[in-house]
Amino acid sequence: MDDVRGAIAGGSDASSPDGNGYTPLHFSAQGQQPMVARLLLEAGAAVDAQDKFGKTPLWVALFNVRDGDGEIVRVLLAAGASPDVQNKSGISLRALAASVANYDLMRFFE
């Protein structure tokens, strides 16, 4: 948290992507770090930023949820993340979850 706060205070862009399009918010979603995500969102991070495959932080968060946890998913949804953003293959999270009847994903969209 201190490193993120320091980077933001030093003028770092909370939505600056790496070479694969991953933003700090993608990384916080991957690591299931809701407090870091909140900090980045407060600093103006784009909630639906897409990586080179079109995955948003919400995509990354959902596919990294462990042991029924999902606070990071709830943080992103509360900040306006959309389960309907399509990836580069034209598939949204909501459509994917429905097509595979995945309760673990769908529970966040009900």
TORVEX-509347 format. One line per 10 residues: number of its first residue (from 0); their letters; for each residue x, y, z of N, C-alpha, C, O. Coordinates in Angstrom, 2 decimals, decimal comma. Each point is the difference from the previous one (the first is absolute). Example, Ala and Ser with C-alpha at 12.3 -4.5 7.8 and 13.67 -1.06 7.14 Angstrom:
2
0) as) 13,19:-5,69:7,80:-0,89:1,19:0,00:0,90:1,20:0,00:1,04:-0,02:0,66 ~ -1,39:1,07:-1,38:0,82:1,19:0,06:-0,77:1,09:0,73:0,51:1,11:0,17
end
This chain:
110
0) mddvrgaiag) 0,82:-1,19:0,00:-0,82:1,19:0,00:0,87:1,26:0,00:-0,27:0,96:-0,72 ~ 1,32:-0,99:1,54:0,85:1,19:0,07:0,68:0,27:-1,34:0,13:1,16:-0,40 ~ 0,29:-2,20:-0,29:0,63:0,19:-1,31:-0,98:0,59:-1,00:0,36:0,88:-0,78 ~ -1,60:-1,36:0,81:-1,02:0,51:-0,92:-0,31:1,45:0,35:-0,08:0,85:-0,89 ~ -0,10:-0,57:2,16:-0,25:1,39:0,42:1,14:0,91:-0,44:-0,23:1,10:-0,50 ~ 1,46:-1,56:0,68:1,17:0,79:-0,39:0,06:0,24:-1,49:0,32:1,10:-0,44 ~ -0,63:-2,12:-0,33:0,02:0,15:-1,46:-1,07:0,99:-0,45:0,25:0,84:-0,87 ~ -1,43:-0,93:1,46:-1,08:0,92:-0,36:0,37:1,42:0,42:-0,19:0,94:-0,76 ~ 0,70:-0,80:1,98:0,41:1,32:0,49:1,11:0,59:-0,86:0,09:1,22:-0,16 ~ 0,75:-2,09:-0,39:1,09:0,45:-0,87:-0,43:0,30:-1,42:0,83:0,37:-0,83
10) gsdasspdgn) -2,11:-0,52:0,56:-0,52:0,36:-1,32:-0,18:-1,16:-0,97:-0,31:0,23:-1,16 ~ 0,49:-1,46:1,62:-0,22:-1,14:-0,90:-1,47:-0,09:-0,39:-0,89:0,28:0,80 ~ 0,66:-0,67:-2,04:-1,35:-0,17:-0,53:-0,56:-1,33:0,49:0,59:-1,05:-0,25 ~ -1,72:1,09:0,94:-0,61:-1,20:0,56:-0,51:-0,95:-1,08:-0,34:-1,14:0,30 ~ 0,30:1,60:-1,54:-0,49:-0,85:-1,09:1,08:-0,32:-1,03:-0,30:-0,53:-1,07 ~ 1,53:0,84:1,38:1,09:-0,21:-0,96:0,22:-1,50:-0,25:0,30:-0,74:0,93 ~ -0,44:0,30:-2,19:0,14:-1,43:-0,29:1,46:-0,41:-0,24:0,85:0,82:-0,35 ~ -0,60:-2,12:0,54:1,30:-0,54:-0,39:-0,08:-0,43:-1,46:-0,98:0,32:-0,68 ~ 1,97:-1,01:0,18:0,05:-0,39:-1,40:-1,11:-0,94:-0,44:-0,27:-0,12:-1,19 ~ -0,38:-0,54:2,14:-1,11:-0,89:-0,31:-1,36:0,63:0,28:-1,04:-0,65:-0,12
20) gytplhfsaq) 1,07:1,92:0,49:-1,24:0,70:0,28:-0,50:-0,14:1,43:-1,06:0,51:0,35 ~ 1,83:-1,22:0,48:-0,37:-0,16:1,40:0,24:1,32:0,74:1,10:0,56:-0,06 ~ -2,12:-0,10:0,74:0,11:1,21:0,82:0,23:-0,41:1,45:-0,13:-1,17:0,34 ~ 0,46:2,13:0,51:0,11:-0,35:1,42:-1,28:-0,64:0,55:0,06:-0,85:0,89 ~ -1,21:1,26:-1,42:-1,26:-0,59:0,46:-0,11:-1,47:-0,42:-0,53:-0,82:0,76 ~ 1,02:0,47:-1,94:0,05:-1,41:-0,40:0,85:-0,79:1,00:-0,39:-1,09:0,43 ~ 1,54:1,64:-0,07:0,89:-0,71:0,93:-0,63:-0,13:1,39:0,15:-1,04:0,65 ~ -0,85:2,08:-0,20:-0,66:-0,12:1,31:-1,12:-1,03:-0,06:-0,26:-0,70:0,98 ~ -0,41:0,60:-2,13:-1,05:-1,01:-0,18:0,61:-1,39:-0,01:-0,54:-0,93:0,61 ~ 1,65:0,78:-1,30:0,67:-1,30:-0,06:0,44:-0,46:1,38:-0,11:-1,18:0,33
30) gqqpmvarll) 0,60:2,10:0,46:0,48:-0,33:1,34:-1,09:0,04:1,06:0,28:-0,18:1,18 ~ -1,54:0,43:-1,61:-1,13:0,05:0,94:0,29:0,99:1,13:-0,08:-0,33:1,18 ~ 0,40:1,57:-1,57:0,36:1,05:0,94:-1,05:1,13:-0,03:0,23:1,02:-0,65 ~ -1,37:-1,19:1,33:-1,05:1,01:-0,07:0,40:1,37:0,55:-0,46:1,02:-0,51 ~ 1,30:-0,98:1,53:0,41:1,29:0,55:0,84:0,78:-1,01:-0,15:1,21:-0,14 ~ 1,02:-1,90:-0,56:0,80:0,64:-1,05:-0,91:0,46:-1,12:0,18:1,09:-0,53 ~ -1,14:-1,92:0,16:-0,94:0,37:-1,06:-0,76:1,27:0,38:-0,16:0,90:-0,83 ~ -0,31:-0,83:2,05:-0,72:1,21:0,45:0,89:1,24:-0,13:-0,44:1,05:-0,48 ~ 1,67:-1,18:0,90:0,94:1,11:-0,07:0,21:0,43:-1,46:-0,01:1,20:-0,30 ~ 0,20:-2,16:-0,58:0,18:0,31:-1,43:-1,25:0,63:-0,60:0,10:0,95:-0,78
40) leagaavdaq) -1,25:-1,46:1,14:-1,26:0,57:-0,51:-0,19:1,43:0,49:-0,44:0,87:-0,76 ~ 0,76:-0,63:2,02:-0,08:1,37:0,53:0,95:0,93:-0,74:-0,27:1,20:-0,10 ~ 1,37:-1,74:-0,41:0,99:0,81:-0,73:-0,36:0,12:-1,48:0,75:0,59:-0,78 ~ -1,90:-1,14:0,40:-0,46:0,17:-1,37:0,29:-1,14:-0,95:-0,09:0,17:-1,21 ~ 0,44:-1,34:1,73:0,25:-1,16:-0,87:-1,24:-0,32:-0,82:-1,12:0,07:0,51 ~ 1,33:-0,41:-1,76:-1,11:-0,36:-0,89:-0,48:-1,40:0,38:0,74:-0,97:-0,14 ~ -1,98:0,88:0,60:-0,53:-1,26:0,51:-0,16:-1,06:-1,08:0,11:-1,20:0,29 ~ -0,36:1,60:-1,53:-0,19:-0,95:-1,10:1,14:0,02:-1,01:-0,20:-0,30:-1,18 ~ 1,40:0,67:1,64:1,17:-0,03:-0,91:0,18:-1,42:-0,53:-0,19:-0,98:0,73 ~ 0,55:0,87:-2,01:0,16:-1,31:-0,60:1,47:-0,27:-0,34:0,71:0,87:-0,48
50) dkfgktplwv) -0,28:-2,12:0,75:1,35:-0,40:-0,37:0,02:-0,36:-1,49:-0,99:0,21:-0,69 ~ 2,08:-0,74:0,20:0,13:-0,27:-1,43:-0,98:-1,07:-0,50:-0,22:-0,13:-1,20 ~ -0,37:-0,62:2,12:-0,99:-1,01:-0,37:-1,43:0,51:0,23:-0,97:-0,70:-0,29 ~ 0,87:1,90:0,82:-1,31:0,58:0,28:-0,55:-0,33:1,37:-1,15:0,30:0,30 ~ 1,98:-0,90:0,55:-0,45:-0,32:1,35:0,10:1,23:0,90:1,00:0,72:-0,01 ~ -2,05:-0,50:0,75:-0,03:1,09:0,96:0,48:-0,50:1,37:0,15:-1,21:0,19 ~ 0,08:2,11:0,76:0,33:-0,46:1,34:-1,07:-0,93:0,58:0,32:-0,91:0,77 ~ -1,58:1,12:-1,12:-1,07:-0,88:0,48:0,20:-1,43:-0,51:-0,18:-0,95:0,75 ~ 0,54:0,80:-2,03:0,32:-1,33:-0,54:1,08:-0,66:0,86:-0,15:-1,13:0,45 ~ 1,22:1,87:-0,24:1,15:-0,53:0,74:-0,40:-0,35:1,43:0,38:-1,06:0,51
60) alfnvrdgdg) -1,15:1,93:0,13:-0,43:-0,25:1,38:-0,83:-1,27:0,10:0,22:-0,83:0,88 ~ -1,19:0,69:-1,78:-0,89:-1,16:0,06:0,73:-1,32:-0,21:-0,31:-1,00:0,65 ~ 1,28:1,00:-1,54:0,70:-1,25:-0,26:1,13:-0,27:0,98:0,73:-0,99:-0,13 ~ -0,58:1,87:1,11:1,00:-0,23:1,04:-0,63:-0,07:1,39:0,72:-0,05:1,00 ~ -2,05:0,04:-0,91:-0,67:-0,13:1,28:0,34:-1,36:0,59:-0,05:-1,02:-0,69 ~ 0,39:1,02:1,96:0,37:-1,23:0,68:-0,87:-0,22:1,24:-0,35:0,95:0,71 ~ 0,01:-2,19:-0,49:-0,69:-0,40:1,23:-1,25:0,82:0,29:-0,27:0,34:1,16 ~ -0,50:-0,02:-2,18:-1,24:0,71:0,20:0,15:1,47:0,27:-1,00:0,71:0,13 ~ 2,23:-0,22:-0,03:0,23:1,42:0,21:-0,47:0,75:-1,23:-0,13:-0,60:-1,07 ~ -0,11:1,84:1,18:-0,42:0,77:-1,16:-0,08:1,48:0,29:-0,65:0,75:-0,73
70) eivrvllaag) 1,30:-0,33:1,79:-0,07:1,41:0,37:0,51:0,90:-1,13:-0,59:1,05:-0,26 ~ 1,65:-1,45:-0,42:0,53:0,79:-1,10:-1,03:0,15:-1,11:-0,11:1,06:-0,62 ~ -0,65:-2,11:0,37:-1,06:0,04:-1,03:-1,06:1,00:0,43:-0,44:0,82:-0,81 ~ 0,03:-0,88:2,06:-1,02:0,94:0,49:0,50:1,45:-0,05:-0,77:0,91:-0,31 ~ 2,04:-0,71:0,60:0,58:1,36:-0,07:-0,07:0,52:-1,44:-0,41:1,13:-0,24 ~ 0,80:-1,97:-0,70:-0,01:0,42:-1,41:-1,42:0,25:-0,50:-0,25:0,98:-0,69 ~ -0,68:-1,86:1,04:-1,39:0,20:-0,41:-0,58:1,27:0,61:-0,72:0,74:-0,68 ~ 1,01:-0,49:1,94:-0,49:1,21:0,66:0,57:1,26:-0,65:-0,62:1,06:0,03 ~ 1,80:-1,18:-0,61:0,64:1,14:-0,68:-0,48:0,15:-1,43:0,43:0,91:-0,71 ~ -1,33:-1,80:0,28:-0,57:0,12:-1,33:0,54:-0,94:-1,05:-0,31:0,15:-1,18
80) aspdvqnksg) 1,13:-1,13:1,58:0,52:-0,97:-0,97:-1,17:-0,74:-0,64:-0,97:-0,36:0,67 ~ 1,07:0,15:-1,96:-1,09:-0,62:-0,74:0,32:-1,45:-0,36:1,05:-0,28:-0,58 ~ -1,96:-0,65:0,93:0,18:-1,39:-0,42:-0,37:-0,20:-1,47:0,08:-1,11:-0,52 ~ -0,49:2,18:-0,13:-0,44:-0,09:-1,40:1,04:0,50:-1,00:-0,25:-0,02:-1,21 ~ 1,41:0,48:1,69:1,07:0,41:-0,91:0,53:-1,25:-0,70:0,31:-1,00:0,65 ~ -0,23:1,06:-1,96:0,46:-1,16:-0,76:1,52:0,01:-0,16:0,61:1,06:-0,17 ~ -0,03:-2,25:0,22:1,43:-0,12:-0,25:0,24:0,02:-1,51:-0,93:0,20:-0,78 ~ 2,17:-0,40:0,35:0,34:0,06:-1,42:-0,68:-1,11:-0,81:-0,07:0,10:-1,23 ~ -0,42:-1,13:1,89:-0,71:-1,08:-0,67:-1,50:0,25:-0,04:-0,77:-0,83:-0,49 ~ 0,35:1,98:1,03:-1,42:0,35:-0,02:-0,83:-0,65:1,09:-1,22:-0,12:-0,13
90) islralaasv) 1,87:-0,31:1,21:-0,70:-0,69:1,09:0,05:0,87:1,25:1,05:0,52:0,37 ~ -2,19:-0,38:0,27:-0,05:0,72:1,27:0,02:-1,01:1,15:-0,28:-1,18:-0,19 ~ 0,61:1,66:1,37:-0,01:-0,87:1,18:-1,39:-0,57:0,26:-0,15:-1,18:0,29 ~ -0,86:2,04:-0,40:-1,36:-0,47:0,26:-0,38:-1,11:-0,98:-0,57:-1,02:0,40 ~ 0,88:1,21:-1,69:-0,33:-1,01:-1,01:0,79:-1,29:0,24:-0,55:-1,09:-0,14 ~ 1,81:1,22:0,49:0,82:-1,18:0,26:-0,55:-0,78:1,19:-0,15:-1,22:-0,06 ~ -0,15:1,92:1,14:-0,52:-0,66:1,20:-1,32:-0,70:-0,30:-0,23:-1,12:0,47 ~ -0,62:1,76:-1,23:-1,30:-0,60:-0,34:0,17:-1,21:-0,90:-0,68:-1,01:0,16 ~ 1,60:1,10:-1,11:0,16:-1,09:-0,96:0,60:-1,25:0,61:-0,25:-1,11:-0,48 ~ 1,02:1,27:1,53:0,58:-1,18:0,65:-0,72:-0,31:1,32:0,43:-0,87:0,75
100) anydlmrffe) -1,52:1,60:-0,49:-0,79:-0,19:1,22:0,90:0,01:1,24:-0,09:-0,88:0,85 ~ 0,95:1,87:-0,77:0,96:0,10:1,09:-0,57:0,83:1,14:-0,01:1,23:-0,06 ~ -0,48:-1,90:1,10:-0,58:0,68:1,14:1,01:0,92:0,69:-0,36:1,08:0,46 ~ 1,62:-1,51:-0,40:1,01:0,81:0,68:0,12:1,38:-0,64:0,25:0,97:0,71 ~ -0,41:-0,88:-2,00:0,04:1,29:-0,66:-1,34:0,72:0,07:-0,06:1,18:0,33 ~ -1,02:-1,91:-0,63:-1,32:0,62:-0,07:-0,47:0,60:1,33:-0,78:0,95:0,00 ~ 1,24:-1,49:1,11:-0,45:0,52:1,29:0,34:1,48:0,17:-0,66:0,69:0,78 ~ 1,66:-0,21:-1,48:0,37:1,41:0,12:-0,89:0,91:-0,84:-0,01:1,21:0,22 ~ -0,73:-1,77:-1,16:-0,79:0,81:-0,91:-1,49:-0,03:0,31:-0,79:0,61:-0,72 ~ 0,40:-1,29:1,76:-1,42:-0,10:0,34:-0,42:1,09:0,94:-1,17:0,06:0,39
end
